[in-house]
Amino acid sequence: MRSFSWAIALAGALSFATLASATTCATDTWCFGSSPMAVSDGTTYSSALGGISVYGEQITNSSTGGTFLSSNDSTIDGLFSTNTSVFNEGTGIAPYNPVQGTSGGNFGAQDGITDEVTTGYDHWGNNITNTAVGNILVLELGSTISQGTTLSFLLQAGNGAPGDAVTLYYSDSGAAGPNPQNLNPDTMTVLGTTGAGTISNTGTSPQFTLTKNTAGIEFIAIEADCHYLLLDTITGKAGTVPEPRFYGLMLAGLLGLAGMVYQKRRTAQANA
């Protein structure tokens, strides 16, 4: 009897844990924030609507988005994810710069998505002093996400970012070529740019909305005119697909209409 009681208690605890997990991130939402941790490039986040892979990239700054830097010029090495429980600058994911380190485990000194990369060293030990480069976040929307799905992007930021602008770019084709980390925003379409004051470290309203218009892979690039920006969540809404019976009713209606037209013509010819 005692073991049975323990089984019931364990089952209850597991069901509660599952519920808590489900309420943390809804089934139609991709959540990128977490307890502070390093994240590998190309990590795929999943929801009931499909998979999204995330990459960090460094680009030259320009009025149209900038071009990617080769790996030997970049200070980026993967990504980091954090939340406000230990660092009150927002929740989400961003490119990781090894030079800036983990800062006691909470990644507080990271630039995140930014338009100004500070002095540091790349993977080959070369001194990077060029502040005319920026970190961007690249998203690969997988083919598992159905055409017609609407995606809403929630960004959070701190350290002066709330007053600055953020731009999203997208591409339906292979703008990144074989490597998503080589994506070139100059070849992409501007989805939109936020106004001043639309991003904070506690925001809950998405700043951008996109409808996936192909059945294949699409790319998103997030560029910031600010310091320290994070992608918190993407919420999806599947496109409405008519049920089969809808097509049956529509076909029946068309056949009925054609029959009426045909009958009227026969009647008119008979009376002629």
N, C-alpha and C positions, 0 to 999 in steps of 0.2 A: 504493500500500500504506500509505504514511504517513497519507494522508487517511482511509483506511479505519480505521486504528488510532485516529485522533482521534475518528472517529464512534463507535467502540465505547466509548472512554473517556467521551465526552460522554453517551452513552446510559446508561452505568453511573452517572455522576454524577447524572443526572436521576432515575433509578430510586431511587438512594439518597436524594435530596432528597425524593422523593414518599413514600418509606417513613418518613423522619424526620418529615415533616409529618403522616402518618397516625398515627404513634405519639404525636405531641404531643396530638392531639385525636381520639379514636375516632369512628368514623362514626355512632355512636348518641349522641354527646355534643355539646352546645353549649358551647364554650369562650369565655369573655368576657374573660379576662386577655390581656395583650399587652405588648410594649414600650410604655413610657409614651406615650400619644397622646390627642388629643381625639377624641370620638366624637359624631356628629350624633344628635339626637333622632330616633327612628323607625328607626334602623339595624336591619336584619334580619340575624340570625345563622341559619345553616342547618346542618342535619345530614341524614343519610339519612332521618330521620323527619319532616322538615318545617321550617317557619320560625318563629322567635320574634323579635318586634320589641321594642326596649327604649327606655324613655323616663325622663327625670328629672322629678320633680314636687316641689312644696313644699306642705305641708299645715299646718293648725293642729293642735296636739297635743291629744288627748283620750283618755279611757279606752277609747273604742271605735274609735279609729283616726284621727279628724280629717277635716276637709273641705278640699278643695283651695283654694289661694289663686289669685287672678287673676294673670295674667302681670305686671301692673304692680306687684304686691306681692311678687313672687318674686325671689330672688337667683339662681335656677337658670338656666343657659343651656347646655343640652346635657349631655353626659356625659364622663367620662374613664375610660380603661382603663390598668391598670398591672400590674406583676408584681414579685416579690421580688428580681429580679436587680439592681435599682437602689434599691429602697425596701422594706426588710424589714418590711412591715406587712401582707403578704398579697397575693393575686393576684385580679384581677377588675375589675368595672365598677361605677360609682356616679355620681350626679349631680355636675355640675361647677359651681362657684361662681366666676365671673370675678374677684370681689374677692379671693379667696384665691390665685388665680394658679396657675402651673405649678411654682413653687418650684424653679427650676433645671432644669426639664424632667422632674421625676419626680413632680409633683403631691403632694408630701409634706405640704403645709399644707392640703390639701383636707379638709373635714369628711366627705365621702363620704355614705353613708346614716347619718343622725344625727337625734336628737330635739332638738338644740339648735343653731340657726343663729346664728352669731356676727354681731357688728355689721358692717355693710357697706352698700353702695349698690346699688339695683336698676338696671335698664336706663335708667330715666328720671332717675337721679341722686338719688332719694329715699333718705334715710338709714334703713336698716333696723336697728332696735335691739331688735326684739321677739324674745326667745329662746323664746317659746312656740310656735315653729313648727319643723318638721322636714323633712328631705329624705327622700323615699321613692323607691324604684325601681319602675316600672310595667312589667309584661311583658304583651305581647299574644300569646297562643298562637294561631297561625294555624289556619285550617280545613284546612291541609295536614297537620296533625298528626291522626292518626286517633283516633276515639273509642276509649277503652279503653287508650290509651297511658299507661304509668306514668312519671311524671317525678320524679326525685330531685334536690333542690337542695342544693348545697354552698356555704356562705358562709364567708368568711374575714374576719378583723378584727384590729386592733391598737389601740394608744393607750388601753388600759383597757377595750376592748369585751368581752374574753373573759368577764368576770364579769356582764355585763348580758344583758337579754332581747332577743330578736328575734321579731317576729310576722309571719306570712304570712297574707294575705287572698286570697280568690278569688271570682270571680263568673262564672256561666254566661251572663249576659245582658249588655246594654249598659250596665253600671254607669258607664262612662266617657262615654256618649253618643257624639257624633260625633268627639270628640277624646280619645284615651287619656290625654293630659296633664291632663285635667279629672276624673280618676277620684276618686271619693269613697269612701274605705275604710269610712265609716259605713254605707254601703249594701251592704257585702260580707259574706261569711261568713268567720269566723276558721278558717283551716286548722290553725293550731297556734302555740304559743309555746315557744321554747327555754328550757331551764333554765340556771342559771348555770354558766359554765365549759365550755359545749358548743361555743364558737366560738373559734378561735385563728388565728394567721397562717400556720399550717402544717397545718391540719386536712385530712383526706382522707375522712372519713365524712360523708355527707349528713345534714343536720339535719331535712329535711322531705321528705315523699313525697306526691304527688298523682296520682290517676288522672283523666285527662281524660274527662268523662262526657257530652260532647256532640260532635257532628260539626262544629259551628261554632266561632266565636271564643270564647275564654275569657280572662279577665284575672286577673293576679296582682299584688298590691301587697306590697312588702317594707318593713316599718317597724322601726326600731331604737330601743331604749331604751339607747343608748350613743353613742359617738363613733367614727367611722371604721369603716364596714362595707362589704364588697365582695361582689358575687355572682361566684363563681369559675366554677362549671360547673353545668349541668343535664344529667343523664344520663337517657336515655329507654329504655323497653322496650315494644315494640309489643305490643298485646293479642293473645291467641291467637284466630285465626279458623278455625273448622272447615273442612277441605277439602271440596270438593263431594262426594267419594265418601263422606264421613261421612254427609251427608244422604241419599245413595242407600241406604246400608246401613240407616239408621234407618227410611226409608220402607219398605224391603223387610221389615224386622222387624215394623213396624206392620201391613203387609198380611198377613204370615204369621199374626200374632196374631189379626187380624180373621177370617181364614179358619178358624182353629181354633175360634174362638167360634161362627162360623156353622155349621160342621160338627157341633159338639156339639149345637146347638139342633135341627138337622135330625134328628140321631139320636134325640134325646129326643122330638121330635114323632112320629117313626116308631114308637117303642116305646110311645107313649102309648095 
